[in-house]
Every structure is written in structure tokens, then in C-alpha cells.
Amino acid sequence: MGDTLLEFKNLITQFRTEGIIVKAVNGISFTLNRGETIGIVGESGSGKSVTSLSAMRLIPSPPGEIAGGEIIFHKNDGTSVDLLNISEEEMRAFRGNDIAMIFQEPMTSLNPVFTCGNQVVEAIMLHQKLNKKQAKELTIKLFEEVQLPDPERIFSTYPHQISGGQKQRVMIAMAMSCQPSVLIADEPTTALDVTVQKTILQLMQKLQKERDMGIMFITHDLGVIAELADKVVVMYKGDIVEQGTVLDIFSNPQHPYTKGLLACRPPLDKRYTFLPTVSDFMKTDEDGNMIENNISVEEFTKDLSIPTSEREKRHKELYVKEPILQIKNLKTHFPIRNGFFGGISDYVKAVDNVTFDVYPGETLGLVGESGCGKTTIGRTIIRLEEPTEGEMIYKGKDIAKMEAKELREFRKEVQIIFQDPYSSLNPRMTIGNAIMEPMQVHGILENDEQRKKRVEDLLARVNLDPSHFYRYPHEFSGGQRQRIGIARALAVNPKFIICDESVSALDVSVQAQVLNLLNELKEEFGLTYIFISHDLSVVKYMSDRMLVMQDGKIEEMGDADQIYNKPETEYTKKLIDAIPKGKLEDIKRHLESKGVKVG
């Protein structure tokens, strides 16, 4: 490492909306060297993605514009060029050839009407003097290099026919096709299972080592950065608030915002009464100016741990009760049909002979990779999917045998919070009416005036402004929309809530706020939860007991802490091993593997 590849000097990127200028990136400067990985971290809206799009000259204009600064690219021949000071035609030659980008959501980056192979072939033929046959050979070689199974088959498949992790590998293959000097990865693992995430990160490190690339890795997860980066740039509201080596940032963070980001990830080796949030470290005065906060993460969290004895006492009280829900030999199978009008050739066994109980006041965690059946269990319990076999006994009654009227009453007591709050809210309905609608359906309260008051109370309870009643879903951030989904679930006074991946797409700081809120509401309203997630660290933090799933079956079930500390199956061990821990010894090991001397 040492040769400079890319220099950002006082970069300003701004957006004009309704006469207001918003500086998304506000005069930032940093340097990326050959063979080096820079981690750019911050919450949504911090300016990290805008920084990467500025480097590619992909800022939409209007409303956006790069208003100042330089982005100097140093070429292999020793010459350099300011990417902001060349024509669009010249810039096109740099994109893909010298600087490539992997976007956050591969499904929206890949064209659904072309096969995966043809899309990479097109990129190769655009930038290199190769014919179609040569481009196909190179594409298959790249698919092998990014460890895609059966590259010949994947070449002919469409994006919707492969998994999220495989789509991301196709995007990496496309980005690597012209052997770029700089690879920009914008949240490339956010929506992936921890095991898939681990393989993608290892793949990027392998390709970097082989090709001596510089990588800009953008994420909100500092745990991922710890295992990948050499340097860290921390961004907040368009500014760089802190930058330094990965070891310095993790061992001795200086800025309150960095401390907050480090503290709000659920710890794996202990259990807190609540998760710290960024606002705990970033105190402001009445004018909004930050007040100096010298408290360390260790000092702030030292009294937050729940003693084991306290947890054991709670569990003794919890598990002497009668179960509120009993799942017995549950099967949910989906038919595979031959063609549009064809007969059934086989079944996908999404849930395959699953048995477990849930106790009143418990949080039961369901964890596993995508496709393991955890979401299907949640949807089957509330009859959004029909069970194939088995019993689901809620308060003595079999849910599978409930008629329409009885099912409506049951759904009043058992609610679900979906993974994507935006798609579960009607974009044409104000959030106030969306929360009020289930109250109208179930005849809760006497009139809409009383219901509106209840909605305003619920908005306040989930830390939203009651005056937002008349706003629409698109006017809110992801974290705020998730709070709206929680308020909507609470509107009918439920006793049992199924949380289906309800924090998986959120920034770690917003995730901490939502997890704290769910725990507060559980105590306040005496709720019982099934908490579904692919993130084992989040499930462990939230759950009393944990149920690990693979291929529709239960791999392991028991006390959440015990499963983490002493996993019995190889699959659970693999899941735990794949979690980015962010420990100093892991960072040192990673740096030493790159030849960096660590004191």
C-alpha cells in the first residue's frame, strides 16, 4: 500500500429542492491508496453514497450538482486527472474501466429482461475490444472467480431466478470485468444473510489482493468495517467528523457520533437492559450545537448488563405458565407446477414438521438464512399462508380450523409487523388513517374522533409527532415508517405480535431505537413476541429462547444465551462464526494478514 489512487479534495455536492440548497457532501477530503480499503460509515443521509456517486459522476442533475472541489484519479502510467474537470465522453471511458461500482440493491441494478451472462457480456464488449464469443468466455471465467455455482447455468438465468447473494456476485463479476483500479462498493451486503455476507467480504478481499485494487466500502455497519477496512472515514450530515486507521477508530474513538455508532450494535457477550443510541452520546444545547461529551463507550455501558441471576429468575416465572401458542408438527408446502397450466411436479417444503411452544410474555426468536422457513412460519400462524398439515393451538383453539368471524377476532389479538413497512402501507393513505383503519374494521372505540385521539397517542408513544397524522408514507424515513408499522399493530390492543425482519433494513442506530421501543412496549402492554430475523446478534439480544432453522426444519432450540455460548449443531456454529464481531483482536489479525505491523 502507498501509491495514491484517488484523492477527494474539498468535495461539495448539493441538491436544490423547492428553492432550498441542501449540501449532501460538505467540503470533504480523504485519500485512497492502491491495495487499500477505506470504510466510509454513517447513517442514512450522512452523505456516504453521494460521495461515491460523485466519484462516478452519477449525481442526477437537476436537482443535484457537484458544486466544488476535486476528485483526482492517478493513472497507472503516472499521470493524473481531475474527474470533475473532464467531458462526459471522457468520463465514460473511466467508468467501468478504471473505477467500477457495486450498488446496494443488485435486483434494481440488473436488468430483469436480460440474462445475467448477457449483461456482463454487454459491459465487457462496451469497454474492451472483444467479440461476443470471447466476452462470453471471459464472463464464465469471472463467474468462476466470484465462486458462483455452475457458471454455465447462471450465465443463462435471469436475475429473479437466483438468490440475493448470487445476484451480488454477478454484480461483482460485472464490476471486475475490466480489471478496475478502484472498486466502490455501496452497502453491498446490507440485505444479505451473515453467512452470505461473510463469503462476499472474503471474495472482495481475495480479488483485491490478486489485483492490488483500492476499495471504497460504504456501510452503516461498523462490525463489517472492522473485518475489511484499513482506514475509516466517519460521516455525519455531509461532513467527515472523524477519520483514521481502523485500529485507532475502534480502540479510541474521539467523536461522540463514532462512539454512538460503536455502542448501538447489540453486544454478543453480554445482555443490556437497553441499547445505547447515537443521541446518548451526541448531546446538543437549545441552539442545536453539540455539547462536548467525553464519556467512553465502556463507561457508558458498564452498568447496562443484566445479571444472569435476574434473567434466570424471570425465566422461572415465565416457563411455569401454560403456553399461549402451541405449534405441533406444522407443515407448509408450496406446489411446483410444470408451466402455466401444468400439473404439480413437486412441493417446496417451506416449513417441514415443526413443533414448538410460545409462553405468555416471552420473546421467542426465529433465526436462520433466507429460505429457511422462518417467515413462512409467521405468515402461517396468522393464516396469510394456509398450513398443509399440523396444529396451531392459540389459547386452546386450533387456528387452522377457525371460521372467518373467529379468525377476525384472532387477528385482533395476534398482529404482524412486516419487514418492509413501505410496501405494507398504502401510499395513497395518510399514516393516521392507515393506523386508524384496523380500529374501524374491529369496531374499537365509538367513533372516528375517539380513534383519531388514540392514533395521536400511539404516534407519540412510538416517538413520532402526533401532528404527522395527515402525512403520507413517502414523507418518512425507513426507521419512522417502521415505527408507523408498530403503531398500526398496537392500534387494536393485541396480546401477541410477530415481528418479521422488522429491523433488518435499518441503520444500526435506528435499529437500536426500534429494538428499545419494542422492549418498552412489551413491558408496558404485556405483549408476547415471535421475533424473526437472519441477524443472530439481534435475535440473541431480543429473545428469551431462540429457535434456529434450516431448510424448513428446526436445527436447535433453547435459551438464547446458551445457544450462542454453546451451540450444538455445525449449522448454528457457522451462523455464529459469520457474525462480524468488531473485536480488536479480529482487527489486528486482519491487519497482520495484510502485512501491517500492529504494536
C-alpha positions as CSV (number, residue, x, y, z in Angstrom):
1,M,0.0,0.0,0.0
2,G,1.2,3.6,-0.5
3,D,0.6,4.6,-4.2
4,T,-2.2,7.1,-4.2
5,L,-5.1,6.1,-6.5
6,L,-8.0,8.6,-5.7
7,E,-7.9,11.9,-3.9
8,F,-11.0,13.8,-2.7
9,K,-10.2,17.4,-2.1
10,N,-12.9,19.7,-0.5
11,L,-15.7,18.0,-2.4
12,I,-19.1,19.7,-2.2
13,T,-22.2,18.0,-3.7
14,Q,-25.5,19.7,-3.2
15,F,-29.2,19.3,-4.1
16,R,-31.7,22.1,-4.8
17,T,-35.3,21.4,-3.6
18,E,-38.0,23.9,-3.6
19,G,-35.6,26.8,-3.5
20,I,-33.5,25.3,-0.7
21,I,-29.9,24.2,-1.2
22,V,-29.0,21.0,0.8
23,K,-25.3,20.3,1.0
24,A,-25.3,16.4,1.0
25,V,-21.5,16.5,1.0
26,N,-19.9,19.5,2.6
27,G,-16.2,20.0,1.7
28,I,-14.8,16.6,2.5
29,S,-11.2,15.4,1.8
30,F,-9.6,11.9,2.0
31,T,-7.2,9.7,0.0
32,L,-7.5,6.1,-1.2
33,N,-4.2,4.2,-1.9
34,R,-3.5,1.2,-4.1
35,G,-4.3,-2.1,-2.3
36,E,-6.1,-0.3,0.5
37,T,-9.7,-0.5,1.7
38,I,-11.3,2.7,3.1
39,G,-14.5,2.1,5.0
40,I,-17.0,5.0,4.8
41,V,-19.5,4.8,7.6
42,G,-22.5,6.8,8.7
43,E,-26.3,6.6,8.9
44,S,-28.7,7.2,6.0
45,G,-28.4,10.8,4.9
46,S,-24.8,11.2,6.1
47,G,-23.6,11.7,2.5
48,K,-21.6,8.5,2.1
49,S,-23.5,7.2,-1.0
50,V,-23.5,10.7,-2.5
51,T,-19.7,10.7,-2.2
52,S,-19.4,7.5,-4.2
53,L,-21.8,8.7,-6.9
54,S,-19.8,12.0,-7.1
55,A,-16.7,9.9,-7.8
56,M,-18.6,8.2,-10.7
57,R,-20.2,11.5,-11.9
58,L,-23.6,9.9,-11.5
59,I,-25.3,12.7,-9.5
60,P,-28.7,13.3,-11.1
61,S,-28.9,16.8,-12.4
62,P,-31.2,18.5,-11.6
63,P,-31.7,18.6,-8.7
64,G,-28.1,17.6,-7.8
65,E,-24.8,19.2,-8.7
66,I,-21.2,18.9,-7.8
67,A,-20.6,22.5,-6.7
68,G,-16.9,22.4,-5.8
69,G,-13.7,20.5,-5.1
70,E,-11.6,18.0,-6.9
71,I,-11.5,14.2,-7.4
72,I,-8.0,13.3,-8.6
73,F,-7.6,9.9,-10.2
74,H,-4.0,8.7,-10.5
75,K,-3.5,6.5,-13.6
76,N,-1.1,3.5,-13.8
77,D,1.1,5.5,-16.2
78,G,1.9,8.0,-13.6
79,T,-0.3,10.8,-14.9
80,S,-3.4,12.1,-13.1
81,V,-6.7,13.7,-14.0
82,D,-9.4,15.6,-12.2
83,L,-12.6,13.6,-12.8
84,L,-14.7,16.7,-12.2
85,N,-12.9,18.6,-14.9
86,I,-13.4,16.3,-18.0
87,S,-16.1,15.9,-20.5
88,E,-18.9,13.3,-20.1
89,E,-17.5,11.3,-23.0
90,E,-14.1,11.1,-21.3
91,M,-15.7,10.2,-18.0
92,R,-17.5,7.3,-19.7
93,A,-14.1,5.8,-20.6
94,F,-13.1,5.9,-16.8
95,R,-16.4,4.3,-15.6
96,G,-16.1,0.5,-15.6
97,N,-12.6,0.6,-17.0
98,D,-10.7,2.3,-14.1
99,I,-13.4,2.9,-11.5
100,A,-16.2,0.3,-11.0
101,M,-19.1,0.4,-8.7
102,I,-21.3,-2.3,-6.9
103,F,-24.6,-0.9,-5.9
104,Q,-26.6,-1.7,-2.8
105,E,-29.6,-3.5,-4.3
106,P,-28.5,-5.8,-7.1
107,M,-32.1,-6.6,-8.2
108,T,-32.6,-2.9,-9.2
109,S,-29.1,-2.8,-10.8
110,L,-29.6,-5.8,-13.0
111,N,-32.0,-5.6,-16.0
112,P,-34.8,-8.2,-15.4
113,V,-35.3,-8.8,-19.1
114,F,-31.8,-9.9,-19.9
115,T,-29.9,-13.0,-18.6
116,C,-27.2,-12.4,-16.1
117,G,-24.5,-13.6,-18.5
118,N,-25.6,-11.2,-21.3
119,Q,-25.5,-8.2,-19.0
120,V,-21.8,-8.9,-18.1
121,V,-21.0,-9.6,-21.8
122,E,-22.5,-6.2,-22.8
123,A,-20.3,-4.5,-20.2
124,I,-17.2,-6.3,-21.4
125,M,-17.9,-5.5,-25.1
126,L,-18.6,-1.9,-24.3
127,H,-15.1,-1.4,-22.7
128,Q,-12.9,-4.0,-24.3
129,K,-12.1,-4.9,-27.9
130,L,-13.5,-8.5,-27.6
131,N,-16.1,-10.3,-29.8
132,K,-19.2,-11.9,-28.3
133,K,-17.6,-15.4,-28.1
134,Q,-14.5,-14.0,-26.2
135,A,-16.7,-11.9,-24.0
136,K,-18.8,-15.0,-23.1
137,E,-15.7,-17.0,-22.2
138,L,-14.4,-14.1,-20.0
139,T,-17.8,-13.8,-18.3
140,I,-17.9,-17.6,-17.4
141,K,-14.3,-17.3,-16.1
142,L,-15.4,-14.3,-14.0
143,F,-18.4,-16.2,-12.7
144,E,-16.0,-19.0,-11.6
145,E,-13.7,-16.4,-10.0
146,V,-16.6,-15.0,-7.9
147,Q,-17.4,-18.5,-6.9
148,L,-20.9,-18.8,-8.5
149,P,-22.1,-22.4,-8.6
150,D,-22.5,-23.8,-12.1
151,P,-21.3,-20.7,-14.0
152,E,-22.7,-22.0,-17.4
153,R,-26.2,-22.3,-15.9
154,I,-26.0,-18.9,-14.1
155,F,-25.0,-17.3,-17.5
156,S,-28.4,-18.3,-18.9
157,T,-30.5,-17.4,-15.9
158,Y,-32.5,-14.2,-15.3
159,P,-31.9,-12.2,-12.1
160,H,-35.2,-13.2,-10.5
161,Q,-34.1,-16.9,-10.8
162,I,-31.1,-16.6,-8.4
163,S,-30.6,-15.7,-4.8
164,G,-29.6,-12.3,-3.4
165,G,-26.1,-13.4,-2.7
166,Q,-25.7,-14.8,-6.2
167,K,-27.1,-11.6,-7.7
168,Q,-24.5,-9.7,-5.7
169,R,-21.7,-12.0,-7.1
170,V,-23.0,-11.3,-10.7
171,M,-22.6,-7.5,-9.9
172,I,-19.1,-8.1,-8.6
173,A,-18.2,-10.1,-11.7
174,M,-19.5,-7.2,-13.9
175,A,-17.5,-4.7,-11.8
176,M,-14.3,-6.7,-12.1
177,S,-14.7,-7.4,-15.8
178,C,-12.4,-4.6,-16.9
179,Q,-9.9,-5.0,-14.0
180,P,-10.6,-1.6,-12.5
181,S,-8.0,0.1,-10.2
182,V,-10.8,1.4,-7.9
183,L,-13.8,-0.6,-6.7
184,I,-16.6,1.3,-5.0
185,A,-19.0,-0.9,-3.0
186,D,-22.1,0.9,-1.8
187,E,-23.7,-1.2,1.0
188,P,-23.2,-4.4,-1.0
189,T,-24.1,-6.8,1.9
190,T,-26.8,-4.9,3.8
191,A,-29.7,-7.2,2.8
192,L,-27.7,-10.5,2.9
193,D,-27.6,-13.2,5.5
194,V,-24.5,-13.2,7.7
195,T,-23.1,-16.3,6.1
196,V,-23.5,-14.9,2.5
197,Q,-22.2,-11.6,3.7
198,K,-19.1,-13.3,5.0
199,T,-18.4,-15.1,1.7
200,I,-18.9,-11.8,-0.2
201,L,-16.4,-9.9,2.0
202,Q,-13.9,-12.7,1.7
203,L,-14.3,-12.7,-2.0
204,M,-13.7,-8.9,-2.2
205,Q,-10.6,-9.3,-0.1
206,K,-9.3,-12.1,-2.4
207,L,-9.9,-10.1,-5.6
208,Q,-8.3,-7.0,-4.0
209,K,-5.1,-9.0,-3.1
210,E,-4.9,-10.5,-6.6
211,R,-5.3,-7.2,-8.4
212,D,-3.9,-4.7,-5.9
213,M,-7.2,-2.6,-6.1
214,G,-8.2,0.2,-3.9
215,I,-11.7,-0.3,-2.4
216,M,-14.1,2.3,-1.1
217,F,-16.5,0.2,1.1
218,I,-19.7,2.1,2.1
219,T,-21.8,0.8,5.0
220,H,-23.6,1.7,8.2
221,D,-22.3,-1.4,10.0
222,L,-19.1,-0.8,11.8
223,G,-18.8,-4.6,12.5
224,V,-18.3,-5.2,8.8
225,I,-15.8,-2.4,8.5
226,A,-13.7,-3.9,11.3
227,E,-13.1,-7.1,9.3
228,L,-12.4,-5.4,6.0
229,A,-11.0,-1.9,6.1
230,D,-7.5,-0.4,6.7
231,K,-8.8,3.2,7.2
232,V,-12.2,4.5,8.3
233,V,-14.0,7.7,7.3
234,V,-16.9,8.6,9.6
235,M,-19.6,10.9,8.0
236,Y,-22.4,12.8,9.6
237,K,-24.8,15.2,7.8
238,G,-22.3,15.7,4.9
239,D,-19.2,16.2,7.0
240,I,-16.3,14.0,7.9
241,V,-16.4,14.0,11.7
242,E,-13.5,11.6,12.2
243,Q,-11.0,9.6,10.1
244,G,-8.1,7.4,10.9
245,T,-6.8,3.8,10.9
246,V,-9.4,1.1,11.6
247,L,-7.5,0.2,14.8
248,D,-7.5,3.8,16.1
249,I,-11.1,4.3,15.4
250,F,-12.2,1.1,17.2
251,S,-9.8,1.3,20.1
252,N,-10.0,5.0,20.8
253,P,-12.9,6.8,19.0
254,Q,-12.8,10.6,19.5
255,H,-16.1,11.9,18.2
256,P,-19.4,11.4,20.1
257,Y,-21.0,10.2,16.8
258,T,-18.4,7.5,16.3
259,K,-18.8,6.4,19.9
260,G,-22.6,6.2,19.4
261,L,-22.3,4.1,16.2
262,L,-19.9,1.7,18.0
263,A,-22.1,1.4,21.1
264,C,-25.5,0.8,19.5
265,R,-24.8,-2.7,17.9
266,P,-26.2,-5.4,20.2
267,P,-23.3,-7.0,22.1
268,L,-22.8,-10.7,21.8
269,D,-21.0,-11.5,25.0
270,K,-23.5,-9.8,27.4
271,R,-27.1,-8.6,27.6
272,Y,-28.0,-5.0,28.1
273,T,-31.1,-3.5,29.8
274,F,-31.3,-1.2,26.7
275,L,-29.2,-0.5,23.7
276,P,-27.3,2.8,23.6
277,T,-28.1,5.1,20.7
278,V,-26.3,7.9,18.9
279,S,-28.3,10.5,20.8
280,D,-27.0,9.2,24.1
281,F,-23.5,10.4,23.1
282,M,-24.4,13.4,21.0
283,K,-26.0,15.9,23.4
284,T,-27.0,19.3,22.0
285,D,-27.8,22.6,23.5
286,E,-31.0,24.6,22.8
287,D,-29.5,26.0,19.6
288,G,-28.7,22.6,18.3
289,N,-24.9,22.9,18.9
290,M,-23.2,19.8,20.1
291,I,-22.1,19.7,23.7
292,E,-18.7,18.2,24.3
293,N,-19.1,14.6,25.6
294,N,-16.0,12.9,26.9
295,I,-17.7,9.7,28.1
296,S,-16.3,6.5,26.6
297,V,-18.3,3.6,25.3
298,E,-17.0,1.4,28.1
299,E,-18.0,3.9,30.8
300,F,-21.5,4.4,29.3
301,T,-22.3,0.7,29.0
302,K,-20.6,-0.6,32.2
303,D,-23.8,-0.6,34.3
304,L,-26.2,-1.8,31.5
305,S,-25.6,-5.5,31.7
306,I,-28.4,-7.7,33.1
307,P,-27.1,-10.2,35.7
308,T,-27.6,-13.9,34.9
309,S,-29.4,-14.4,38.2
310,E,-32.0,-11.8,37.3
311,R,-32.6,-13.5,33.9
312,E,-32.9,-16.9,35.4
313,K,-35.4,-15.6,38.0
314,R,-37.5,-14.2,35.1
315,H,-37.4,-17.4,33.2
316,K,-38.5,-19.5,36.2
317,E,-41.6,-17.3,36.4
318,L,-42.1,-17.3,32.6
319,Y,-41.9,-21.0,31.9
320,V,-44.3,-22.3,34.7
321,K,-47.2,-20.7,32.8
322,E,-49.3,-22.5,30.2
323,P,-48.2,-21.8,26.6
324,I,-50.2,-19.1,24.8
325,L,-49.4,-20.8,21.4
326,Q,-48.6,-24.4,20.6
327,I,-47.3,-25.4,17.2
328,K,-47.5,-29.1,16.6
329,N,-46.0,-30.9,13.6
330,L,-46.6,-27.9,11.3
331,K,-46.0,-28.3,7.6
332,T,-46.5,-25.6,5.0
333,H,-45.7,-26.8,1.5
334,F,-45.9,-24.9,-1.8
335,P,-46.6,-26.7,-5.1
336,I,-44.2,-26.5,-8.0
337,R,-46.1,-26.5,-11.3
338,N,-45.0,-27.5,-14.8
339,G,-45.7,-24.4,-16.9
340,F,-48.6,-22.0,-16.6
341,F,-51.4,-24.7,-16.9
342,G,-49.3,-27.7,-16.0
343,G,-49.8,-30.1,-13.1
344,I,-47.9,-30.2,-9.8
345,S,-44.5,-31.8,-10.2
346,D,-43.2,-31.4,-6.7
347,Y,-43.5,-29.3,-3.5
348,V,-41.3,-26.8,-1.8
349,K,-41.3,-27.8,1.9
350,A,-41.0,-24.3,3.3
351,V,-42.0,-25.5,6.8
352,D,-41.4,-29.2,7.4
353,N,-42.7,-30.8,10.6
354,V,-42.0,-28.0,13.1
355,T,-43.1,-28.2,16.8
356,F,-42.6,-25.5,19.5
357,D,-44.5,-23.6,22.2
358,V,-44.6,-19.9,23.0
359,Y,-45.3,-18.7,26.5
360,P,-47.1,-15.5,27.6
361,G,-44.7,-12.6,28.0
362,E,-41.9,-14.4,26.1
363,T,-39.9,-13.3,23.1
364,L,-39.2,-16.3,21.0
365,G,-36.5,-15.7,18.4
366,L,-36.6,-17.4,15.0
367,V,-33.2,-17.2,13.2
368,G,-31.8,-18.7,10.0
369,E,-30.7,-17.9,6.5
370,S,-33.1,-16.8,3.7
371,G,-35.3,-19.6,2.6
372,C,-35.1,-21.5,6.0
373,G,-38.9,-21.1,6.5
374,K,-38.9,-18.6,9.4
375,T,-41.1,-16.0,7.7
376,T,-43.4,-18.7,6.4
377,I,-44.0,-19.9,10.0
378,G,-45.0,-16.3,11.0
379,R,-47.3,-16.0,8.0
380,T,-48.8,-19.4,8.5
381,I,-49.6,-18.7,12.2
382,I,-51.8,-15.7,11.2
383,R,-53.2,-17.7,8.2
384,L,-51.7,-15.4,5.5
385,E,-50.4,-18.8,4.2
386,E,-52.5,-21.9,4.7
387,P,-50.9,-24.8,6.6
388,T,-50.6,-28.2,4.8
389,E,-50.6,-30.2,8.0
390,G,-50.3,-29.9,11.7
391,E,-51.9,-27.9,14.5
392,M,-51.6,-24.3,15.7
393,I,-53.3,-24.0,19.1
394,Y,-53.8,-20.4,20.4
395,K,-55.5,-20.2,23.8
396,G,-56.9,-23.7,23.3
397,K,-58.3,-23.2,19.8
398,D,-56.8,-24.5,16.6
399,I,-56.1,-21.5,14.3
400,A,-56.2,-23.8,11.2
401,K,-59.9,-24.6,11.9
402,M,-61.1,-21.1,12.6
403,E,-64.0,-19.7,10.5
404,A,-64.0,-16.2,9.1
405,K,-65.6,-14.4,12.2
406,E,-63.4,-16.3,14.7
407,L,-60.3,-15.7,12.5
408,R,-61.0,-11.9,12.5
409,E,-61.2,-11.9,16.3
410,F,-57.9,-13.9,16.5
411,R,-56.2,-11.4,14.2
412,K,-57.2,-8.6,16.5
413,E,-55.2,-10.3,19.2
414,V,-52.3,-11.5,17.0
415,Q,-50.7,-8.9,14.8
416,I,-47.7,-8.9,12.5
417,I,-45.1,-6.2,11.7
418,F,-43.7,-6.7,8.2
419,Q,-40.1,-6.5,7.0
420,D,-40.7,-3.6,4.6
421,P,-43.0,-1.0,6.1
422,Y,-43.2,1.0,2.9
423,S,-44.9,-1.9,0.9
424,S,-47.2,-2.7,3.8
425,L,-48.5,0.9,4.0
426,N,-50.9,2.2,1.3
427,P,-49.0,5.1,-0.4
428,R,-52.4,6.9,-1.0
429,M,-53.5,6.8,2.6
430,T,-52.2,9.2,5.3
431,I,-50.4,7.4,8.1
432,G,-53.1,8.5,10.6
433,N,-55.8,6.8,8.5
434,A,-53.6,3.7,8.0
435,I,-53.3,3.3,11.8
436,M,-57.0,4.1,12.3
437,E,-58.2,1.6,9.6
438,P,-57.8,-1.6,11.7
439,M,-59.6,0.1,14.6
440,Q,-62.5,0.8,12.3
441,V,-62.5,-2.8,11.0
442,H,-62.6,-4.2,14.5
443,G,-65.1,-1.6,15.9
444,I,-62.6,-0.3,18.5
445,L,-63.9,2.9,20.3
446,E,-67.2,4.5,19.5
447,N,-66.3,7.0,16.7
448,D,-63.5,8.3,14.5
449,E,-62.9,11.3,16.7
450,Q,-62.0,9.0,19.6
451,R,-60.0,6.8,17.3
452,K,-58.0,9.8,16.0
453,K,-57.1,10.7,19.6
454,R,-56.0,7.1,20.1
455,V,-53.8,7.3,16.9
456,E,-52.2,10.5,18.1
457,D,-51.4,8.9,21.4
458,L,-49.9,5.9,19.7
459,L,-47.8,8.1,17.4
460,A,-46.4,9.9,20.5
461,R,-45.8,6.5,22.1
462,V,-43.6,5.3,19.2
463,N,-41.7,8.7,19.3
464,L,-43.3,10.3,16.3
465,D,-45.0,13.7,16.3
466,P,-48.9,13.4,16.6
467,S,-49.2,16.2,14.1
468,H,-47.9,13.8,11.4
469,F,-51.4,12.2,11.3
470,Y,-52.0,13.8,7.8
471,R,-48.7,13.0,6.2
472,Y,-48.1,10.2,3.7
473,P,-45.7,7.2,4.0
474,H,-43.2,8.6,1.4
475,E,-42.6,11.6,3.7
476,F,-40.9,9.5,6.3
477,S,-37.6,7.7,6.7
478,G,-37.3,3.9,6.9
479,G,-37.0,4.0,10.7
480,Q,-40.0,6.3,11.0
481,R,-42.1,4.0,8.7
482,Q,-41.2,1.1,10.9
483,R,-42.5,3.0,13.9
484,I,-45.7,3.6,12.0
485,G,-46.0,-0.1,11.4
486,I,-45.5,-0.7,15.1
487,A,-48.2,1.9,16.0
488,R,-50.6,0.2,13.5
489,A,-50.0,-3.2,15.1
490,L,-50.7,-1.7,18.5
491,A,-53.9,0.1,17.4
492,V,-56.1,-3.0,18.0
493,N,-54.7,-3.7,21.5
494,P,-53.0,-7.0,20.6
495,K,-51.6,-9.6,23.0
496,F,-49.2,-11.2,20.6
497,I,-47.0,-9.6,17.9
498,I,-45.0,-11.4,15.2
499,C,-42.0,-9.2,14.1
500,D,-40.9,-10.3,10.7
501,E,-37.4,-9.0,9.9
502,S,-38.7,-5.7,11.2
503,V,-35.2,-4.0,11.7
504,S,-33.2,-5.8,9.0
505,A,-33.0,-2.8,6.6
506,L,-32.4,-0.1,9.2
507,D,-29.2,1.7,10.2
508,V,-27.7,0.3,13.3
509,S,-28.5,3.4,15.3
510,V,-32.2,3.4,14.2
511,Q,-32.3,-0.3,14.7
512,A,-31.2,0.2,18.3
513,Q,-34.1,2.8,18.8
514,V,-36.7,0.4,17.4
515,L,-35.4,-2.6,19.4
516,N,-35.5,-0.5,22.6
517,L,-39.1,0.6,21.7
518,L,-40.2,-3.0,21.1
519,N,-38.9,-4.0,24.6
520,E,-40.5,-1.0,26.3
521,L,-43.9,-1.7,24.6
522,K,-43.6,-5.4,25.6
523,E,-43.3,-4.4,29.3
524,E,-46.0,-1.6,29.0
525,F,-48.7,-3.7,27.3
526,G,-47.8,-7.2,28.5
527,L,-47.0,-8.4,24.9
528,T,-45.7,-11.7,23.7
529,Y,-43.4,-11.7,20.6
530,I,-42.1,-14.0,17.9
531,F,-39.1,-12.2,16.6
532,I,-37.9,-13.3,13.2
533,S,-34.5,-12.2,11.8
534,H,-31.5,-13.5,9.9
535,D,-29.3,-11.5,12.2
536,L,-28.3,-13.7,15.1
537,S,-26.9,-10.9,17.2
538,V,-30.2,-9.0,17.1
539,V,-32.2,-12.2,17.8
540,K,-30.0,-13.1,20.7
541,Y,-30.4,-9.6,22.2
542,M,-34.2,-9.6,21.9
543,S,-35.0,-13.3,22.8
544,D,-35.6,-15.4,25.9
545,R,-35.4,-18.5,23.8
546,M,-34.1,-19.0,20.3
547,L,-35.1,-21.4,17.5
548,V,-32.5,-21.9,14.8
549,M,-34.0,-23.1,11.4
550,Q,-32.5,-24.6,8.2
551,D,-34.4,-25.9,5.2
552,G,-37.8,-25.8,6.9
553,K,-36.7,-27.7,10.0
554,I,-35.6,-26.8,13.5
555,E,-31.9,-27.3,13.9
556,E,-31.7,-26.2,17.5
557,M,-33.9,-24.7,20.2
558,G,-33.3,-23.4,23.7
559,D,-32.1,-20.5,25.9
560,A,-30.8,-17.7,23.6
561,D,-27.6,-17.1,25.6
562,Q,-26.9,-20.8,25.9
563,I,-27.2,-21.4,22.2
564,Y,-24.8,-18.6,21.5
565,N,-22.3,-19.7,24.1
566,K,-22.5,-23.5,23.5
567,P,-24.1,-24.2,20.0
568,E,-24.8,-27.9,19.5
569,T,-25.0,-28.1,15.7
570,E,-22.5,-27.3,13.0
571,Y,-25.0,-25.0,11.3
572,T,-25.5,-22.8,14.4
573,K,-21.7,-22.7,14.8
574,K,-21.4,-21.5,11.2
575,L,-24.1,-18.8,11.7
576,I,-22.3,-17.5,14.9
577,D,-18.9,-17.6,13.2
578,A,-20.1,-15.5,10.4
579,I,-21.3,-12.6,12.6
580,P,-18.9,-9.5,12.3
581,K,-17.8,-9.1,15.9
582,G,-15.8,-5.9,15.6
583,K,-13.3,-7.1,18.3
584,L,-9.8,-5.5,18.5
585,E,-8.1,-8.9,18.2
586,D,-10.0,-9.6,14.9
587,I,-8.9,-6.2,13.6
588,K,-5.3,-6.8,14.5
589,R,-5.5,-10.3,12.9
590,H,-6.9,-8.8,9.7
591,L,-4.2,-6.0,9.5
592,E,-1.4,-8.5,10.1
593,S,-2.7,-10.7,7.3
594,K,-2.2,-7.7,5.0
595,G,1.4,-7.3,6.3
596,V,0.6,-4.3,8.5
597,K,2.7,-4.3,11.7
598,V,0.4,-3.9,14.8
599,G,2.0,-2.6,18.0
